[in-house]
Amino acid sequence: MNIHHVENQETREKNIMGYEPIGRLIMKISLPIMISMVVQALYNVVDSIFVSWISEEALTAVTLAFPLQNLMIAFAIGTAVGVNSLLSRRLGEERYKDAEAAAGNGILLALFTWILFVIFGIFFTRPFLAMFTNDIALLNDSVVYTRICLILSFGIFFEITSERIMQATGDSFHPMITQGIGAIANIILDPIFIFTLNMGVAGAAIATVIGQVIAMMLAIYYVRKNKYIKVSIRKIRPDWQIIKGIYAVGVPTIITNSIGTVMVSALNGILIAFSTTAVSVFGVYFKLQSFIFMPVFGLSSGLIPIEGFNYGAKNRHRITEAVRKGVIIALIIMTAGFLVFQFFPEFLLGMFNANEEMLRYGIPALRIISICFIPAAIAIALGSTFQAVGKGIFTMIISISRQLAALVPIAFFLSRAMDSVLGAWIAFPLAEIVGLTLSIIFYITVYKKMIRPLDKENSDR
């Protein structure tokens, strides 16, 4: 593998992951990620708000596109999480050439994955979306929006991979800058393309991909300036052992996030039997809940390299302290979000130009579904440990159990039994209890078999 090696060995040995106080380290690494994800959530919400000003049908068109967008992001994040996990563990083990190889192969995998979605966007977008509506105008709008987002998605693949490479080395400030600037560009361009140039939903998609490309260019620039690893793009060669190591965590993470596509598609099918407005409400909920979940996912993203590095360094105490403080922070964030959804649902829906029917569906939806925020906080924080130690398959099992084995069947059964969409909303907190139970069981297993034995391994050195 012809990848340049960092010369400053002393700087590497003093990586902040191994010595800085955990509380301060979590804030230093996670807080910028959390801020950038809140900004990301903001521009997703603003995007939908602008689209809702066109019409409720336009908002529904974008909502129908969400499963395929989610699938694309699942592949981008899953691969990048695999890179993050492997890279941080190799740095903790002081295997620097392997760390740099992980970064280089991650960039190569981002390219190949983008090509797959170009093919999917061209040939399979319309057949997929046609499964959910017979309305030709609605279908055409959704196809246009989705194809632009998929075919021109190279920005998001390289952006996310580059950001996770930086985060694995302890740099979460520059990913915050890249995501923030990309999001701001999208927010500025949305009204220009949608209204000034009168491009409708196509304008929203174009503004989105331009924001992603801007973020990508910044992210690549910052990776090239990283002081812990140096990657020469021209000399990257595929290393199948490294790729296998990336996908050991990456594939379960991809599957985990892809399950959201199946879940959203299934729920759209359940809800549209009652009303297209119910589908719009579900789409609005997903945009709004991202303000709450994104910071917690950002926290989890910051915990992964901290725990991964210290797992490689065989430091049990720092891993468990990171988990404990991560759970506390996640609970604080989710509790605040729960209270907002309980007391201000009408205001939240009003941002999307909600009419009387949308309010009738939406107010109980936000109040009922937000109950799941509390158990989800603990499950997400614990999930970072599985990915950090290379057991991403546990996260996959939890997600399949929660979203497919529990959420979809319960939503279908209750909505039919009650002859009301309320049954679908009630399914969310019930399914989250299943997810939390499995998360606790798997964490205990990982702790006993992989984390607690680190003390003995350290003493045997």
Disulfide bonds with the S-S distance in Angstrom:
none
